[in-house]
Amino acid sequence: MFKFFSESFNNLKNAVSNTAKNLVGNVAAAVEDEEEFSEFVLDDMEDMLISADLGVGYASEIVDSLRNQTKIKPSQVRAFLKEEFLKTLKDAGSCELNFVNNSLNIYFIAGVNGVGKTTLIAKLAYKFKQEGKRVLIAAGDTFRAAAEEQLNIWSNRAGADIVRRDKADPASVVYEAIQKAKSEGYDVILVDTAGRLQNKFNLMEELAKIKGVIDKNAPEALKECMLVLDANTGQNGLQQAKIFLEAVNVTSVALTKLDGSAKGAIVLAIAKEMKLPVKLIGVGEKMEDLKSFNPEDFINALFEE
């Protein structure tokens, strides 16, 4: 079992405080003192949920479920939302990172440039190293020299090994990493990939080619195709998810820069619309600030007053 450092609930609560105010506090304050869910109250509630980056479809669905019913009163809106949000996260699938002991585990990491992909890979490498695993990083973003150099620096900090070939075909780098990992007994390969959306077709082709190399040479080893999203992108994260889903079978999401973001509701929007579980969250700059995502802890942190 892959275990992360224990985290303080207060730290998580602080990290999601802006999201909690946006998504829960403002809605509850506007609704709780009303006697009934009038159309005016419901419209106001829907607008606030949308502005909190919950997404138009999901916000409308929640408000519609409150329309023309008598069981739930406005004073109970916090409890209603808490139950609804937790169900949404659980319905998206397990939030446990897939890992098999005594076996090669490959993690395909995708996402647009600037979301914190490189530092997430380094922190994930560090976590695995703390578990006593042998970690190899495949530098698959070969045409952005700064990316490879940054990854090299981070891999050294994490104590992981790296395969990098400047300007080489990314798929060939991943192939080399797989062969090295098999022959030298590595436990983990973390595959970095490009995130250039300027030419979507080329990017999709490149990602699909890398995925094909893994499928051909180590299909049983691929444990996650993880999409990295910046919590501050809000609804733009949904559009990014759809683009990457076209290229590879994304299985989960890692959310970076959650600390201080007011748009953390994107966690719920992705779970609802894409049926993708969030498995990792970044709540700070330190190596230890990459955390496993726990739906109950996240929801409790959002709703605790």
C-alpha positions as CSV (number, residue, x, y, z in Angstrom):
1,M,0.0,0.0,0.0
2,F,1.3,3.4,-0.9
3,K,1.3,5.7,2.1
4,F,1.7,9.4,2.4
5,F,2.9,11.4,5.4
6,S,0.1,12.0,7.8
7,E,-1.5,15.4,7.3
8,S,-3.1,17.8,9.7
9,F,-6.8,18.4,9.2
10,N,-6.2,22.1,10.1
11,N,-3.7,22.4,7.3
12,L,-6.2,21.0,4.8
13,K,-8.9,23.3,6.2
14,N,-6.6,26.3,5.7
15,A,-5.7,25.2,2.2
16,V,-9.4,25.0,1.1
17,S,-10.6,28.0,3.2
18,N,-11.1,30.3,0.2
19,T,-13.0,27.6,-1.7
20,A,-15.1,26.9,1.4
21,K,-16.1,30.5,1.6
22,N,-16.9,30.6,-2.1
23,L,-18.7,27.3,-2.4
24,V,-20.4,26.8,1.0
25,G,-20.2,30.0,3.2
26,N,-21.6,32.4,0.7
27,V,-24.4,30.0,-0.4
28,A,-25.4,29.2,3.1
29,A,-25.4,32.8,4.3
30,A,-27.7,33.8,1.4
31,V,-30.1,30.9,1.8
32,E,-30.3,29.6,5.4
33,D,-32.5,32.3,6.9
34,E,-35.2,31.9,4.2
35,E,-38.4,30.1,5.0
36,E,-38.8,28.3,1.7
37,F,-36.9,27.8,-1.5
38,S,-38.6,30.4,-3.7
39,E,-37.6,30.8,-7.3
40,F,-35.7,33.9,-6.4
41,V,-33.7,32.1,-3.7
42,L,-33.0,29.1,-6.0
43,D,-31.9,31.4,-8.8
44,D,-29.6,33.2,-6.5
45,M,-28.2,29.9,-5.1
46,E,-27.6,28.6,-8.7
47,D,-25.7,31.8,-9.6
48,M,-23.4,31.5,-6.6
49,L,-22.7,27.8,-7.2
50,I,-21.8,28.6,-10.8
51,S,-19.6,31.5,-9.8
52,A,-17.8,29.1,-7.3
53,D,-16.7,27.0,-10.3
54,L,-19.0,24.1,-9.6
55,G,-20.1,24.2,-13.3
56,V,-23.4,25.2,-14.9
57,G,-24.7,21.6,-15.4
58,Y,-24.0,20.5,-11.8
59,A,-25.2,23.7,-10.2
60,S,-28.5,23.4,-12.2
61,E,-28.9,19.8,-11.2
62,I,-28.5,20.6,-7.5
63,V,-30.9,23.5,-7.6
64,D,-33.5,21.5,-9.6
65,S,-33.4,18.8,-6.9
66,L,-34.5,21.4,-4.4
67,R,-37.3,22.8,-6.6
68,N,-40.8,21.6,-6.0
69,Q,-39.9,19.5,-2.9
70,T,-40.9,20.0,0.8
71,K,-38.5,17.7,2.7
72,I,-35.4,20.0,2.7
73,K,-35.7,23.5,4.1
74,P,-33.3,26.4,3.4
75,S,-32.0,26.0,7.0
76,Q,-30.7,22.5,6.0
77,V,-28.9,23.6,2.9
78,R,-25.4,23.0,4.4
79,A,-26.2,19.4,5.3
80,F,-27.8,18.8,1.9
81,L,-24.8,20.1,0.0
82,K,-22.4,18.2,2.2
83,E,-24.1,14.9,1.5
84,E,-24.5,15.7,-2.2
85,F,-20.8,16.7,-2.7
86,L,-19.5,13.6,-0.8
87,K,-21.6,11.3,-3.0
88,T,-20.3,13.0,-6.1
89,L,-16.7,12.4,-5.1
90,K,-17.3,8.8,-4.2
91,D,-19.2,8.0,-7.3
92,A,-16.2,9.1,-9.4
93,G,-14.2,6.1,-8.2
94,S,-11.5,5.2,-5.7
95,C,-9.1,7.9,-4.7
96,E,-6.4,5.5,-3.8
97,L,-3.3,5.6,-6.0
98,N,-2.9,2.3,-7.8
99,F,0.3,0.5,-6.8
100,V,1.4,-3.1,-6.8
101,N,4.3,-4.3,-4.7
102,N,7.1,-6.4,-6.2
103,S,6.2,-5.2,-9.7
104,L,6.9,-2.3,-12.1
105,N,4.5,0.6,-11.7
106,I,4.3,3.2,-14.4
107,Y,2.6,6.6,-14.0
108,F,1.9,8.6,-17.1
109,I,1.7,12.2,-16.1
110,A,0.0,14.7,-18.4
111,G,-1.2,18.3,-18.3
112,V,-0.7,21.7,-19.9
113,N,2.5,23.6,-19.3
114,G,2.5,25.7,-16.2
115,V,0.2,23.6,-14.0
116,G,3.0,22.3,-11.8
117,K,3.6,19.0,-13.5
118,T,7.3,18.9,-13.1
119,T,7.3,19.7,-9.3
120,L,4.4,17.2,-8.8
121,I,6.5,14.5,-10.5
122,A,9.5,15.3,-8.2
123,K,7.3,15.3,-5.1
124,L,5.7,12.0,-6.1
125,A,9.2,10.6,-6.7
126,Y,10.2,11.8,-3.2
127,K,7.1,10.1,-1.7
128,F,8.0,6.8,-3.3
129,K,11.6,7.1,-2.3
130,Q,10.5,7.6,1.3
131,E,8.7,4.3,1.0
132,G,12.0,2.6,-0.1
133,K,11.1,2.3,-3.7
134,R,13.5,2.5,-6.7
135,V,12.2,5.4,-8.8
136,L,13.1,6.3,-12.4
137,I,11.8,9.4,-14.2
138,A,11.4,9.5,-17.9
139,A,11.8,13.0,-19.2
140,G,9.3,12.9,-22.0
141,D,9.1,16.7,-22.6
142,T,12.2,16.6,-24.8
143,F,11.7,19.7,-26.9
144,R,11.5,22.2,-24.0
145,A,15.1,22.3,-22.7
146,A,14.1,24.1,-19.5
147,A,11.6,21.4,-18.7
148,E,14.3,18.7,-18.9
149,E,16.8,20.7,-16.9
150,Q,14.3,21.5,-14.2
151,L,13.2,17.9,-14.0
152,N,16.9,16.8,-13.7
153,I,17.3,19.2,-10.7
154,W,14.2,18.0,-9.0
155,S,15.0,14.3,-9.6
156,N,18.4,14.9,-7.8
157,R,16.6,16.5,-4.9
158,A,14.1,13.6,-4.7
159,G,16.9,11.0,-5.0
160,A,15.4,9.5,-8.1
161,D,17.2,8.4,-11.3
162,I,16.3,10.0,-14.7
163,V,16.4,9.1,-18.4
164,R,16.7,12.2,-20.6
165,R,17.6,12.7,-24.2
166,D,17.5,16.4,-25.4
167,K,15.5,16.8,-28.7
168,A,14.9,13.0,-28.9
169,D,11.6,11.4,-29.8
170,P,9.7,11.4,-26.5
171,A,8.4,7.9,-27.2
172,S,12.0,6.6,-27.5
173,V,12.9,8.1,-24.1
174,V,10.0,6.3,-22.5
175,Y,11.0,3.0,-24.3
176,E,14.5,3.4,-23.0
177,A,13.2,4.0,-19.4
178,I,11.0,0.9,-19.6
179,Q,14.0,-1.3,-20.7
180,K,16.2,0.2,-18.0
181,A,13.5,-0.3,-15.3
182,K,13.0,-3.9,-16.3
183,S,16.7,-4.8,-16.4
184,E,17.7,-3.0,-13.2
185,G,14.7,-3.8,-11.0
186,Y,13.0,-0.4,-10.6
187,D,9.7,-0.2,-8.8
188,V,8.4,3.0,-10.4
189,I,8.6,5.0,-13.6
190,L,7.2,8.5,-13.6
191,V,6.7,9.6,-17.2
192,D,6.8,13.4,-17.8
193,T,5.0,14.6,-21.0
194,A,4.7,17.8,-23.0
195,G,1.8,20.1,-22.5
196,R,1.8,22.4,-25.4
197,L,-1.8,23.2,-26.5
198,Q,-0.8,25.6,-29.3
199,N,-0.8,22.7,-31.7
200,K,-3.3,20.3,-30.3
201,F,-3.0,17.7,-33.0
202,N,0.7,17.3,-32.6
203,L,0.4,17.1,-28.8
204,M,-2.3,14.4,-29.0
205,E,-0.3,12.4,-31.5
206,E,2.8,12.6,-29.3
207,L,0.9,11.5,-26.2
208,A,-0.8,8.7,-28.0
209,K,2.5,7.5,-29.3
210,I,4.0,7.4,-25.8
211,K,1.0,5.6,-24.5
212,G,1.4,3.1,-27.4
213,V,5.0,2.4,-26.3
214,I,3.9,1.6,-22.8
215,D,0.9,-0.5,-24.0
216,K,3.3,-2.5,-26.2
217,N,6.3,-3.0,-23.9
218,A,4.8,-3.0,-20.4
219,P,1.0,-3.0,-20.5
220,E,0.5,-4.6,-17.1
221,A,2.7,-2.0,-15.5
222,L,0.7,1.1,-16.4
223,K,-1.1,2.0,-13.1
224,E,-2.3,5.6,-13.7
225,C,-2.7,8.0,-16.6
226,M,-2.9,11.1,-14.3
227,L,-3.9,14.5,-15.5
228,V,-2.4,17.4,-13.5
229,L,-4.6,20.5,-13.1
230,D,-3.9,23.8,-11.5
231,A,-6.7,24.5,-8.9
232,N,-6.7,28.1,-9.9
233,T,-7.9,27.4,-13.5
234,G,-11.4,26.6,-12.4
235,Q,-13.7,25.6,-15.2
236,N,-10.8,25.8,-17.7
237,G,-9.6,22.6,-16.0
238,L,-12.7,20.8,-17.4
239,Q,-11.8,21.9,-21.0
240,Q,-8.2,20.7,-20.4
241,A,-9.5,17.3,-19.1
242,K,-11.6,16.8,-22.2
243,I,-8.6,17.5,-24.5
244,F,-6.4,15.0,-22.8
245,L,-9.2,12.4,-22.6
246,E,-9.2,12.5,-26.4
247,A,-5.5,11.5,-26.5
248,V,-5.1,9.0,-23.6
249,N,-7.3,7.2,-21.3
250,V,-7.0,9.5,-18.3
251,T,-7.7,7.5,-15.1
252,S,-7.3,10.2,-12.4
253,V,-6.5,13.8,-11.5
254,A,-3.8,15.5,-9.4
255,L,-4.8,19.0,-8.3
256,T,-1.9,21.4,-7.7
257,K,-1.8,24.8,-6.0
258,L,-5.0,24.1,-3.9
259,D,-3.7,26.2,-1.1
260,G,-5.1,29.7,-1.4
261,S,-7.3,28.9,-4.4
262,A,-10.9,29.9,-4.4
263,K,-11.7,27.6,-7.3
264,G,-11.2,24.2,-5.6
265,A,-14.8,23.3,-6.5
266,I,-13.2,22.1,-9.8
267,V,-12.6,18.9,-7.8
268,L,-16.4,18.3,-7.7
269,A,-17.0,19.5,-11.3
270,I,-14.5,17.0,-12.7
271,A,-15.8,14.2,-10.5
272,K,-19.4,14.9,-11.7
273,E,-18.8,15.6,-15.4
274,M,-15.8,13.5,-16.2
275,K,-16.2,10.7,-13.6
276,L,-12.5,11.1,-12.8
277,P,-11.3,10.7,-9.2
278,V,-8.8,13.2,-7.7
279,K,-6.0,11.2,-6.1
280,L,-3.3,13.7,-5.2
281,I,-3.5,17.4,-4.1
282,G,-0.7,19.9,-3.7
283,V,-1.1,22.2,-0.7
284,G,2.2,23.9,-0.6
285,E,5.8,24.2,-1.9
286,K,7.6,21.7,0.3
287,M,8.3,18.1,-0.8
288,E,5.9,16.9,1.9
289,D,3.1,19.1,0.6
290,L,1.9,16.6,-1.9
291,K,-1.0,14.7,-0.2
292,S,-3.3,11.8,-0.9
293,F,-6.8,13.0,-1.5
294,N,-9.4,11.8,1.0
295,P,-13.0,12.7,0.0
296,E,-14.3,12.7,3.6
297,D,-11.5,14.9,4.8
298,F,-11.9,17.3,1.9
299,I,-15.7,17.7,2.4
300,N,-15.3,18.0,6.2
301,A,-12.7,20.8,5.7
302,L,-15.1,22.6,3.3
303,F,-18.0,22.5,5.7
304,E,-16.5,22.9,9.1
305,E,-17.4,26.3,10.4
